[in-house]
Amino acid sequence: MSIALACDNITKSYGATTALRNLSLQLEEGAIYGLLGRNGAGKTTLLNTIAGGIGADSGTIEVYGRKLSKREQPNACCYVRAEFSHFGGARVIEVLQIAAAVYPHWDWDYARELLKLFLIDPGQKIRQLSSGTRSLIGNIIGLASRAPLTLYDEPVLGLDVLMRERFYKALMEDYANHPRTILLSTHLIDEIAPIVEKICILEAGSLLLQENMEQIRMSAYLIRGNSEAVASFTSGKRVIYQEAYGRGMLAAIYEKLDDQKTRFAKEQGLSIETLSLQKLFLYLIEGGL
């Protein structure tokens, strides 16, 4: 599998604040990634650096094998910001015409389908739209651009449940028909869990975890029970969080458990449950790992 994006030891600081800290990251071609991290973790800075909006202080970025110069906007990349706010006085159709001139794989028929799907009047001016509808304009550009590398920063910001589901469905259907590399940065962690194939978690400007969703589903567990039994069972395993309550303890572990280990745990009076992506994220951050 070829590499769509390679970031090597990227560092970016704003005065005394380090937003990205020697961050290295690789995205494979033809996969949907989720980019997670709490506020201030460096997600938007990373996306903006990849797209050439800001320059890194050090490190290198390659898009499809081509090393980018500082603040270079890669032709193969479409960056959809958290809320589309460009060209406020322009009409929606005029903004899409500008996008069509920028992205060589632009699909006008698909863009018009998306306008109908999201109930957007192409004659309206951008500044007349709600924040959620402006987000949808950016999403339409991201989808219809068919860019080989598409970056979304909070794509469902301001959207109600119906429009969020319509966006996710459109994204999945178009990705199936036109595979490319997509990176979704969002706070709605469990909403993207069924969509993304791989997860990247940032914390304090560094990559905390990069893993396949299937691997996460098979490796993230919460163990509860008597403190001694929990401590004995988790000994030697990767414990990412633990908390005592009375005579009991809960421990979040990140390690594959086969049927034999699961049966043994239950024989010791322990309960085992798989962790949701959101819980895994929470315990990784809270556990300081």
Solvent accessible surface area in square Angstrom, and as a share of the most:
residue,aa,sasa,rsa
1,M,171,0.76
2,S,61,0.39
3,I,61,0.31
4,A,0,0.00
5,L,0,0.00
6,A,21,0.16
7,C,4,0.02
8,D,73,0.38
9,N,78,0.40
10,I,1,0.00
11,T,27,0.16
12,K,28,0.12
13,S,37,0.24
14,Y,109,0.41
15,G,78,0.75
16,A,115,0.89
17,T,89,0.52
18,T,42,0.24
19,A,13,0.10
20,L,0,0.00
21,R,117,0.43
22,N,100,0.51
23,L,2,0.01
24,S,51,0.33
25,L,4,0.02
26,Q,101,0.45
27,L,0,0.00
28,E,57,0.26
29,E,70,0.32
30,G,27,0.26
31,A,5,0.04
32,I,1,0.00
33,Y,1,0.01
34,G,0,0.00
35,L,0,0.00
36,L,0,0.00
37,G,4,0.04
38,R,128,0.47
39,N,125,0.64
40,G,77,0.74
41,A,2,0.02
42,G,8,0.08
43,K,15,0.06
44,T,71,0.41
45,T,19,0.11
46,L,0,0.00
47,L,0,0.00
48,N,24,0.13
49,T,7,0.04
50,I,0,0.00
51,A,12,0.10
52,G,4,0.03
53,G,18,0.17
54,I,35,0.18
55,G,8,0.08
56,A,16,0.13
57,D,79,0.41
58,S,58,0.37
59,G,39,0.37
60,T,48,0.28
61,I,15,0.08
62,E,65,0.29
63,V,7,0.04
64,Y,76,0.29
65,G,63,0.61
66,R,142,0.52
67,K,125,0.53
68,L,20,0.10
69,S,74,0.48
70,K,143,0.60
71,R,154,0.56
72,E,43,0.20
73,Q,134,0.60
74,P,11,0.07
75,N,143,0.73
76,A,26,0.20
77,C,12,0.07
78,C,1,0.01
79,Y,35,0.13
80,V,8,0.04
81,R,98,0.36
82,A,30,0.23
83,E,52,0.23
84,F,23,0.10
85,S,76,0.49
86,H,82,0.37
87,F,106,0.44
88,G,25,0.24
89,G,39,0.38
90,A,20,0.16
91,R,105,0.38
92,V,0,0.00
93,I,50,0.25
94,E,74,0.33
95,V,2,0.01
96,L,0,0.00
97,Q,97,0.43
98,I,72,0.37
99,A,6,0.05
100,A,26,0.20
101,A,91,0.71
102,V,92,0.53
103,Y,37,0.14
104,P,111,0.70
105,H,105,0.47
106,W,32,0.11
107,D,40,0.21
108,W,71,0.25
109,D,101,0.52
110,Y,28,0.11
111,A,0,0.00
112,R,118,0.43
113,E,105,0.47
114,L,3,0.01
115,L,10,0.05
116,K,160,0.68
117,L,65,0.32
118,F,4,0.02
119,L,131,0.65
120,I,12,0.06
121,D,75,0.39
122,P,54,0.34
123,G,30,0.29
124,Q,66,0.29
125,K,52,0.22
126,I,1,0.01
127,R,159,0.58
128,Q,115,0.51
129,L,13,0.06
130,S,71,0.46
131,S,49,0.32
132,G,6,0.06
133,T,32,0.19
134,R,48,0.18
135,S,4,0.02
136,L,6,0.03
137,I,0,0.00
138,G,3,0.02
139,N,1,0.00
140,I,0,0.00
141,I,16,0.08
142,G,0,0.00
143,L,0,0.00
144,A,0,0.00
145,S,0,0.00
146,R,35,0.13
147,A,3,0.03
148,P,39,0.24
149,L,0,0.00
150,T,0,0.00
151,L,0,0.00
152,Y,1,0.00
153,D,7,0.03
154,E,23,0.10
155,P,4,0.03
156,V,6,0.03
157,L,84,0.42
158,G,58,0.55
159,L,15,0.07
160,D,87,0.45
161,V,97,0.56
162,L,99,0.49
163,M,24,0.11
164,R,44,0.16
165,E,94,0.42
166,R,70,0.25
167,F,0,0.00
168,Y,13,0.05
169,K,133,0.56
170,A,8,0.06
171,L,0,0.00
172,M,71,0.32
173,E,90,0.40
174,D,8,0.04
175,Y,30,0.11
176,A,76,0.59
177,N,110,0.56
178,H,78,0.35
179,P,93,0.58
180,R,12,0.04
181,T,0,0.00
182,I,1,0.00
183,L,0,0.00
184,L,1,0.01
185,S,0,0.00
186,T,3,0.02
187,H,89,0.40
188,L,67,0.34
189,I,11,0.05
190,D,65,0.34
191,E,50,0.23
192,I,2,0.01
193,A,17,0.13
194,P,104,0.66
195,I,16,0.08
196,V,6,0.04
197,E,75,0.34
198,K,37,0.16
199,I,0,0.00
200,C,0,0.00
201,I,0,0.00
202,L,0,0.00
203,E,37,0.17
204,A,57,0.44
205,G,0,0.00
206,S,40,0.26
207,L,53,0.26
208,L,43,0.21
209,L,19,0.10
210,Q,66,0.29
211,E,44,0.20
212,N,68,0.35
213,M,8,0.03
214,E,100,0.45
215,Q,53,0.23
216,I,2,0.01
217,R,114,0.42
218,M,79,0.35
219,S,1,0.01
220,A,1,0.00
221,Y,27,0.10
222,L,6,0.03
223,I,0,0.00
224,R,93,0.34
225,G,17,0.16
226,N,84,0.43
227,S,30,0.19
228,E,141,0.63
229,A,22,0.17
230,V,0,0.00
231,A,51,0.40
232,S,83,0.54
233,F,11,0.05
234,T,8,0.05
235,S,82,0.53
236,G,87,0.83
237,K,39,0.16
238,R,104,0.38
239,V,43,0.25
240,I,2,0.01
241,Y,47,0.18
242,Q,105,0.47
243,E,82,0.37
244,A,72,0.56
245,Y,100,0.38
246,G,82,0.79
247,R,219,0.80
248,G,9,0.09
249,M,31,0.14
250,L,18,0.09
251,A,0,0.00
252,A,0,0.00
253,I,0,0.00
254,Y,21,0.08
255,E,52,0.23
256,K,102,0.43
257,L,19,0.10
258,D,79,0.41
259,D,106,0.55
260,Q,128,0.57
261,K,78,0.33
262,T,35,0.21
263,R,140,0.51
264,F,102,0.43
265,A,0,0.00
266,K,119,0.50
267,E,132,0.59
268,Q,88,0.39
269,G,61,0.59
270,L,7,0.03
271,S,57,0.37
272,I,32,0.16
273,E,86,0.38
274,T,87,0.51
275,L,16,0.08
276,S,49,0.31
277,L,6,0.03
278,Q,89,0.40
279,K,95,0.40
280,L,0,0.00
281,F,26,0.11
282,L,74,0.37
283,Y,19,0.07
284,L,3,0.02
285,I,25,0.13
286,E,111,0.50
287,G,30,0.29
288,G,68,0.65
289,L,86,0.43
